Amino acid sequence: MFHVYVIISEIHPDRYYIGFSSRPSDRLSEHNAGKNPSTADFRPWRFAAIFSFPSEAQTRRFERYLKGGSGRAFLRRHALSEE
């Protein structure tokens, strides 16, 4: 399985990151260890959502969608809200 994950900063809740991995828990550990320059300044991170797909191609398409305008709106409505 392949996964698109969305992580949110615990100290800056307006900051989030969208990524792709076959092992999202390992990637979260790397983000929290500061190994990614894009996320190092906003540690610690937690999962806001994980979307799983059977193929890498589907996963990449969904990741690209989430990083666009409609996808960001989707995340605000469904994954990043505090409800």
FITOR-630334 format. One record per residue: x, y, z of N, C-alpha, C in turn; residue in one letter. Coordinates in nm, 3 decimals, decimal comma, padded with zeros to 5 digits. Layout:
<rec <X Y Z> <X Y Z> <X Y Z> a>
...
This chain:
<rec <00,084 -00,118 00,000> <00,000 00,000 00,000> <00,088 00,125 00,000> m>
<rec <00,033 00,230 -00,055> <00,099 00,360 -00,059> <00,007 00,460 00,009> f>
<rec <00,066 00,561 00,070> <-00,013 00,653 00,152> <00,024 00,798 00,124> h>
<rec <-00,078 00,882 00,125> <-00,060 01,027 00,131> <-00,092 01,063 00,276> v>
<rec <-00,001 01,135 00,339> <-00,024 01,172 00,479> <-00,025 01,323 00,491> y>
<rec <-00,102 01,369 00,587> <-00,107 01,510 00,620> <-00,069 01,520 00,766> v>
<rec <00,035 01,599 00,794> <00,075 01,620 00,932> <00,054 01,767 00,967> i>
<rec <00,027 01,790 01,092> <00,002 01,926 01,140> <00,095 01,953 01,257> i>
<rec <00,146 02,073 01,262> <00,236 02,112 01,369> <00,157 02,129 01,499> s>
<rec <00,209 02,073 01,606> <00,141 02,086 01,736> <00,160 02,224 01,797> e>
<rec <00,269 02,294 01,764> <00,291 02,427 01,822> <00,248 02,540 01,729> i>
<rec <00,234 02,511 01,600> <00,184 02,607 01,501> <00,072 02,539 01,423> h>
<rec <-00,048 02,529 01,479> <-00,154 02,449 01,416> <-00,198 02,500 01,278> p>
<rec <-00,154 02,618 01,238> <-00,187 02,666 01,104> <-00,089 02,611 01,000> d>
<rec <00,015 02,540 01,043> <00,115 02,482 00,953> <00,088 02,333 00,934> r>
<rec <00,083 02,292 00,808> <00,067 02,151 00,780> <00,155 02,113 00,662> y>
<rec <00,175 01,984 00,646> <00,262 01,932 00,541> <00,195 01,810 00,481> y>
<rec <00,202 01,800 00,349> <00,144 01,687 00,276> <00,259 01,606 00,217> i>
<rec <00,259 01,476 00,241> <00,366 01,391 00,190> <00,315 01,257 00,141> g>
<rec <00,407 01,182 00,083> <00,379 01,052 00,024> <00,478 00,952 00,081> f>
<rec <00,430 00,833 00,119> <00,521 00,731 00,173> <00,452 00,596 00,174> s>
<rec <00,532 00,491 00,168> <00,477 00,357 00,190> <00,483 00,322 00,339> s>
<rec <00,552 00,407 00,417> <00,565 00,386 00,562> <00,546 00,520 00,635> r>
<rec <00,422 00,567 00,645> <00,398 00,700 00,702> <00,444 00,716 00,847> p>
<rec <00,437 00,613 00,928> <00,483 00,626 01,067> <00,633 00,654 01,073> s>
<rec <00,708 00,589 00,986> <00,852 00,616 00,980> <00,879 00,759 00,933> d>
<rec <00,801 00,806 00,837> <00,819 00,942 00,787> <00,785 01,044 00,896> r>
<rec <00,681 01,017 00,976> <00,649 01,109 01,086> <00,766 01,117 01,183> l>
<rec <00,827 01,005 01,212> <00,944 01,005 01,301> <01,057 01,088 01,242> s>
<rec <01,077 01,079 01,112> <01,181 01,159 01,047> <01,149 01,308 01,054> e>
<rec <01,023 01,343 01,032> <00,984 01,485 01,043> <01,008 01,534 01,185> h>
<rec <00,970 01,455 01,284> <00,988 01,496 01,423> <01,133 01,496 01,467> n>
<rec <01,219 01,424 01,396> <01,363 01,424 01,426> <01,434 01,540 01,357> a>
<rec <01,363 01,616 01,276> <01,422 01,730 01,208> <01,498 01,696 01,081> g>
<rec <01,474 01,580 01,023> <01,548 01,537 00,904> <01,498 01,601 00,775> k>
<rec <01,383 01,667 00,779> <01,329 01,735 00,662> <01,338 01,885 00,686> n>
<rec <01,418 01,958 00,607> <01,433 02,102 00,629> <01,301 02,179 00,621> p>
<rec <01,206 02,129 00,543> <01,077 02,199 00,530> <00,993 02,194 00,657> s>
<rec <01,017 02,094 00,740> <00,932 02,077 00,859> <01,008 02,092 00,990> t>
<rec <01,138 02,105 00,985> <01,220 02,104 01,108> <01,184 02,216 01,205> a>
<rec <01,151 02,333 01,155> <01,125 02,448 01,243> <00,990 02,443 01,313> d>
<rec <00,904 02,352 01,275> <00,767 02,351 01,329> <00,736 02,223 01,407> f>
<rec <00,839 02,153 01,453> <00,821 02,030 01,532> <00,761 02,060 01,667> r>
<rec <00,691 01,968 01,727> <00,657 01,832 01,682> <00,534 01,832 01,590> p>
<rec <00,523 01,724 01,516> <00,414 01,703 01,421> <00,329 01,586 01,466> w>
<rec <00,203 01,586 01,420> <00,113 01,473 01,443> <00,033 01,452 01,314> r>
<rec <-00,019 01,332 01,298> <-00,101 01,304 01,180> <-00,235 01,376 01,191> f>
<rec <-00,275 01,437 01,081> <-00,410 01,492 01,068> <-00,494 01,396 00,985> a>
<rec <-00,429 01,329 00,888> <-00,501 01,233 00,802> <-00,400 01,146 00,729> a>
<rec <-00,444 01,025 00,696> <-00,368 00,934 00,612> <-00,466 00,874 00,512> i>
<rec <-00,432 00,883 00,384> <-00,514 00,828 00,276> <-00,434 00,717 00,209> f>
<rec <-00,492 00,599 00,198> <-00,420 00,482 00,146> <-00,474 00,439 00,010> s>
<rec <-00,381 00,397 -00,076> <-00,415 00,356 -00,212> <-00,335 00,231 -00,249> f>
<rec <-00,389 00,148 -00,339> <-00,318 00,026 -00,377> <-00,203 00,050 -00,475> p>
<rec <-00,204 00,162 -00,547> <-00,097 00,184 -00,645> <-00,027 00,317 -00,620> s>
<rec <00,100 00,320 -00,656> <00,177 00,443 -00,640> <00,122 00,554 -00,728> e>
<rec <00,078 00,520 -00,848> <00,026 00,621 -00,941> <-00,097 00,692 -00,882> a>
<rec <-00,189 00,614 -00,826> <-00,308 00,675 -00,764> <-00,268 00,765 -00,648> q>
<rec <-00,172 00,719 -00,571> <-00,128 00,795 -00,455> <-00,066 00,927 -00,496> t>
<rec <00,018 00,924 -00,597> <00,083 01,047 -00,646> <-00,021 01,145 -00,700> r>
<rec <-00,121 01,094 -00,770> <-00,227 01,183 -00,822> <-00,301 01,250 -00,708> r>
<rec <-00,334 01,173 -00,603> <-00,407 01,231 -00,491> <-00,320 01,331 -00,414> f>
<rec <-00,191 01,302 -00,400> <-00,101 01,396 -00,336> <-00,098 01,528 -00,414> e>
<rec <-00,087 01,519 -00,545> <-00,086 01,639 -00,630> <-00,218 01,715 -00,615> r>
<rec <-00,330 01,643 -00,609> <-00,460 01,707 -00,588> <-00,462 01,785 -00,456> y>
<rec <-00,417 01,721 -00,347> <-00,421 01,787 -00,216> <-00,334 01,913 -00,212> l>
<rec <-00,229 01,916 -00,292> <-00,140 02,031 -00,291> <-00,192 02,146 -00,377> k>
<rec <-00,302 02,124 -00,448> <-00,363 02,228 -00,530> <-00,474 02,299 -00,454> g>
<rec <-00,536 02,395 -00,516> <-00,640 02,476 -00,452> <-00,760 02,397 -00,402> g>
<rec <-00,815 02,310 -00,485> <-00,932 02,231 -00,444> <-00,895 02,135 -00,332> s>
<rec <-00,776 02,077 -00,340> <-00,731 01,986 -00,237> <-00,710 02,056 -00,103> g>
<rec <-00,654 02,176 -00,105> <-00,636 02,251 00,020> <-00,772 02,283 00,082> r>
<rec <-00,870 02,317 -00,001> <-01,005 02,342 00,049> <-01,064 02,215 00,110> a>
<rec <-01,044 02,102 00,044> <-01,088 01,973 00,097> <-01,027 01,948 00,234> f>
<rec <-00,897 01,969 00,248> <-00,830 01,947 00,376> <-00,884 02,039 00,485> l>
<rec <-00,905 02,164 00,451> <-00,959 02,257 00,552> <-01,097 02,212 00,600> r>
<rec <-01,180 02,160 00,509> <-01,314 02,115 00,546> <-01,313 01,985 00,625> r>
<rec <-01,222 01,893 00,591> <-01,232 01,759 00,644> <-01,120 01,714 00,738> h>
<rec <-00,998 01,750 00,710> <-00,885 01,696 00,788> <-00,824 01,795 00,885> a>
<rec <-00,833 01,922 00,856> <-00,764 02,020 00,940> <-00,857 02,093 01,036> l>
<rec <-00,986 02,063 01,030> <-01,080 02,128 01,122> <-01,068 02,065 01,259> s>
<rec <-01,100 02,141 01,360> <-01,088 02,095 01,499> <-01,216 02,031 01,552> e>
<rec <-01,311 02,000 01,465> <-01,440 01,945 01,511> <-01,427 01,807 01,565> e>
